[in-house]
Amino acid sequence: MTKKFNVSSNIKEAETLPASFYRDQNIFDLLKENVFLKTWQWIGDESQVPFEGHVHPFVLLDNFLTEPLVLVREKDDSIKCFSNVCTHRGNIVVQHPGKVRHLRCMYHGRRFNLDGSFLSMPEFEEAENFPRPCDSLYEFPMRNLGPHLFVGLNPAFDLDAVLSSMTERIGFLPLDQFKFSSILSKDYLVSCHWTLYCDNYLEGFHIPFVHESLNELLDYGEYYTELLDHATLQVGIANDGEECFDLPEYHKDYGKKIGAYYYWIFPNMMFNFYPWGLSVNVVKPISINKTKVSFLTYIYDENKFADGAAAMIDKVEREDEFVVEGVHKGVQSRFYTTGRFSPTREEGVHHFHRLLAKFIDKE
């Protein structure tokens, strides 16, 4: 029987998800099927398949969804995402990235075109009603934000509205000129339930108390949150003398000293735009009390990044880890049940909890 949660739409009277939400293994497993299977995931950028015929196999959220997928750049230069599982006996089709003429399973020689369609199969001349549509590779829907790619396994909402809203704010940035830095990118292992990490990200309420250095850069009094159907935007206003975006005159925020745009896309993706570039954060569940957070760094202006941005990101992350791990320990208490939301500072957390309750309730 599906567990139901009720989070009031009125933030002034609403209570947070109860402590039992973070402690129940059945609920953790339900989140996999009812949330992650029905939403979207960022899967990197187009550089993974730079040329026609290039393929890139990967596992989506390994140790959680663990879904084998493969990116393919087709002859018309479009990029598609297919199941990387052979429709014959279930072997992995593409073992290594590289350029190919077609996709071929090494187990029994079944071949597929670059568009995923069935091509040929040895020793099947006498098979009746073959091939069928299901003998082609399963194709998943994809969306893109500039060069950044998203895939949905069985999405319950269209990502276009979220991406259009993001483009309205950050469309002036030449995202195709942002360069990924493997050296500056890293993973963090955090001892907490993955949703607690998202809770923390979704409010600036804790900044003056937890992030002294960050608080010196941002005007906390002007910090605000905007809610989208399946996303949020937190706008960081820079203090005097700090780096801010050089916004074009047509921009809706022209005249404001924007130091950062912090986008969160339900359920587990963060896109942090700064004057120096972009930090993509993906929160990856491992177990009910272990989470991996991947920080992927894209540099646009090296001079602005050289002003200590890397050290700041790592410092803020370590501070967040300490707090979130403390919350994870706290919600294990028999005497903590649920909390209340700050109507002025925790709109994003309230939005997240309502989305979780809504998706969990879906059969």
Secondary structure as UniProt FT lines:
FT   TURN            11..13
FT   HELIX           19..23
FT   HELIX           25..34
FT   HELIX           36..38
FT   STRAND          40..45
FT   HELIX           46..48
FT   TURN            52..53
FT   STRAND          54..60
FT   TURN            61..65
FT   STRAND          67..73
FT   TURN            75..76
FT   STRAND          79..83
FT   TURN            87..89
FT   STRAND          98..99
FT   STRAND          103..104
FT   TURN            106..108
FT   STRAND          111..112
FT   TURN            114..115
FT   STRAND          118..120
FT   TURN            122..123
FT   TURN            125..126
FT   HELIX           133..135
FT   STRAND          139..140
FT   STRAND          142..145
FT   TURN            146..147
FT   STRAND          148..152
FT   HELIX           160..170
FT   TURN            171..172
FT   HELIX           175..177
FT   STRAND          179..190
FT   HELIX           194..201
FT   TURN            205..206
FT   HELIX           207..210
FT   HELIX           212..217
FT   HELIX           220..222
FT   STRAND          224..228
FT   TURN            229..230
FT   STRAND          231..238
FT   TURN            240..241
FT   TURN            249..250
FT   TURN            252..255
FT   STRAND          258..265
FT   TURN            266..268
FT   STRAND          269..274
FT   TURN            275..276
FT   STRAND          277..287
FT   TURN            288..289
FT   STRAND          290..299
FT   HELIX           302..305
FT   TURN            306..308
FT   HELIX           309..330
FT   TURN            331..332
FT   TURN            334..335
FT   TURN            343..345
FT   HELIX           347..360
//
